[in-house]
């Protein structure tokens, strides 16, 4: 399988530039693929799929026969990010996370940004993710957004834009780690010849961040990962990360409040918990504080949290900053808190609650991407150019009924990466979700999850909508120090686990 007949299709291609010549960052891999015997790349793709199935990276196929499993779709051809470009992305993400943290803290204290009219107060007070219960609260170390997944896209102009922020329970990092383990076994020569920055340190960095949240007087903090349970679509990731960090995986029923502290049931009796990495949405955390019908959380957890007896990551209430309408105001928010311009720009956005923008959106709905403020996974969204007149009319009525709940953006020509389709290569559209940890310092995982729209012509990369993933290779600008290099082979560190409930 070669690139001889590969069609750039008029889009920005991550591998090939003007005249179809390989970009400098992709030359080594292109040469390696071109040198493979006929059929070898397909053989490696099938081997990778078998390895992922054996690792248990599967998900339920709802609507089909019970017990049907498929691997999380994976394409062997990686995405490559040059060192200089990654440096800018990293700086931009760090700026963004610092500002988002300042913004959230302000909203739950003096609300200066609202009093100064930078954005409408009603926008915040009407947000589904704004938690009045958090007003006046100071989270441990002053950090609200501990784990962030920020979605990036590249347009035909070559510019990288921020598409949205995910500050609640961002998922997908387990696929980053598993994809890399598989890729290293498929392309050992390329890894030896390239300066690809490692991702294997993420579980250790995540645990360090969690332990940093514990009070100073606790010398050996006990951390746990709180999961909704085996039927959650991301359960594989929950169990995988807990195992990789060496911490307990617990459900709400495993935790109790004793004398204002959180304790975990064990065979040796109750043991105190200091930090909870929670993968449960705010609404379900504590039935005494949020939804009273929740069976997933821990009664009294918020009282223990607000008393300073346990730390939660991410902090409840932080989701107000990833409301898609709030996203539209980020350029003003960054300027307000720092006096700086955004390093990574937003996609231009129309705010349907503003009359002029609303009129424009309704008149041009067939050209725009319309998004609901708090939906995810590719739901609650209309891709205008790929929609029917009936769908456009339906969305127009939804917008008019609740304009606060919608934004619209131009339909971007997302960049493409070569992808194996049958027995040949075709370009498929991609985005990128880097993962950011905010602890003692801000750490940006070099790379992240490249999601790929496997359906021809599709711009929707979500796995629930037919998308898949690729490994992301961030190149270093100089040889990596020995201590930063990936461990040989990669797969030795991955404990094989089985689950049929992966998102």
Helices and strands as residue ranges (DSSP letters): G 18-20, G 24-26, H 27-34, H 40-55, E 58-60, E 69-71, E 74-81, H 83-107, H 112-115, H 121-125, G 132-134, G 140-142, E 147-154, E 160-166, H 173-186, H 188-193, H 202-212, E 223-226, H 235-245, E 248-250, G 252-254, E 255-258, E 261-266, E 269-272, E 275-278, H 282-285, H 301-306, E 311-313, G 318-322, H 324-327, H 330-338, E 349-351, H 355-363, G 365-367, E 368-372, E 381-383, G 384-386, H 389-401, G 403-405, E 406-410, E 416-421, E 424-438, E 442-444, E 449-453, G 463-465, E 467-474, G 482-484, G 491-493
